[in-house]
Amino acid sequence: MGTESYDPIDPNGDIEIKWDFQELRDDGGYTVLVNVYNNQLYRHVEKPGWALSWTWPSDEVIWDMRGAEATKQGNCSRFRGDNLPHSCEKNPVIVDLLPGAPYKMQTQNCCRGGVLSSMIQDGDRYMSSFQMSVGGEMKDGGPLRAKPFNFGFGVAGYTCSNVTVVPPTKFMTPNTRHQKQALMTWQVTCSYSQFRESLKPTCCVSLSTFYNDTIVSCPRCSCGCQGPPSTSQCARDGRLPDFLQLPHDDDNEPSDPVVMCTQHMCPIRVHWHLKTNYKEYWRVKVTITNFNLVKNYSDWNLVIQHPNLKSLVQVFSFNYKPLIEYGNINDTGMFWGIKYYNEMLLQEGEFGNVQSEMLLHKDPGSFTFQGGWGFPRSVLFNGHECVMPPPDTYPSLPRGSNAVSISGFRVSFGLLSLFVFSVWILL
C-alpha cells in the first residue's frame, strides 16, 4: 500500500478478496467460493457496486457461477454442443446478482447489486460471496501454479494487489461442531485513495454560530466553478439542463453529478451550527443538504473530527459510533441515518436534507469558543473529505467576550429569524 492510500482514521481498512478452493479436479479445473470483504470502518461501496476483474494466465473458462455473473460470455467457439461455458473471456468482469435473482442462482451473502456496507454501519452487509467452477486448458500445472493476475475492483479509487497464497480458510459445518477448511486459499487486497478516484472534491462545509450573525459559506468553487451559462451543467433559476428533461432511470444516471448552480458547485453541503451554550454543556446542529438533482444517497454516513467528541453526551436523529484511533484518544465519530427514518438522503428539493443535533459536555481546561475551537477539524461524507472554509474566515466572538462571558450572550429574535432564513436560501 502506497502512502497515498494511507488513511489515518482507518489505517487497516481495505477490500479483501479470498478464493477458497472447494474442489480440485483431475483435469486441472476447480470450484472456488469467492468472498469479498469490505474491511473499512466507514467507507462503503455504493451503487452500481463492485465489478471484480482479472486476467487468466492460460485458456481458462468459467463453466458455471452462483451468486454472481460475468458481464460477457465471450468467444466460446472452440467448444461444441449445447453446454457452453458461462464465460470464455480472457479478462472476465464479474458482477453481483441483483436483488430478486432466482433462488437456484443465489449463494449466501449475494444479490445486493454489488453494494457493500461499511463494517460499522451494517455488519450483516459488508461482504459478498459467489461460487465459480473453472476449467479449460491450463498449461502451467493448474491452480497450484497458475494464478490469475491484473485484478481490478471496478470502483473508482481502488487498486488491487497480486494473488498471494494464505493459510486455508476454516469454517464450521452448519448445525454441527465439525470444522472444515478450504483446500487452498488465495487472497487479493484492494486499497482506496481519494486522489486516485478524483482530484475534484464532492462536498464542502459551511459554518455559523449563535454569537455571530456571520454565515461562513463553503469556499467558492470548492467542487468546481459554474462556467458560462451556455455551457453550464447545473440548474439555474429552477430550470433543469436539457438532457435531464429526457426520461432516464436510476441505472443510467449521468456519470458526473448534476447540481443546482451554487457558488461552491458541490453535490453535498454539510452545515455546522453552534446552536446553544449552557453552563456545563454546548449544543451543535448539523445539516446535510443534497444539491444533486439526480441522485439519492442511500445509507449515507458522515465522519467528523473534533476534540470534544470524547465528551459527546447525546445525538438526536442520527446513529453514532466513535472511531477510536490511537489508544484512548477519541476525537473522531461516525454518524449515519436511522433505518426507515432518514437513512436515505433524497435528491435536491424540499426534502433533500437530513439534520441532527448533538449535546457535548464542556471539558474543563480545554473547552473554549475562541480561535474557532468549536468547529470541526475535518468532515467526510461517504468517505470523501469535504472542503473546509479557511480558519481566518471562521465566525469570531463578540469583541471583549470569552468562553465564560459568552454564556450570557443572547441572540435577538430578529437575528434568529435572519439565520433561519439565510440557511434555507444559502447556496
PyMOL commands that set and color helices and strands:
alter all, ss='L'
color gray80, all
select helices_A, chain A and resi 3-5+103-105+142-144+194-197+242-245+250-252+307-311+370-372+391-393+405-408+413-425
alter helices_A, ss='H'
color red, helices_A
select strands_A, chain A and resi 15-24+30-38+51-55+59-66+68-70+93-96+127-137+149-152+158-160+164-166+170-172+179-181+185-192+203-209+268-277+281-290+297-298+301-305+312-316+318-322+332-337+344-345+353-361+378-381+384-385
alter strands_A, ss='S'
color yellow, strands_A
deselect
rebuild
show_as cartoon
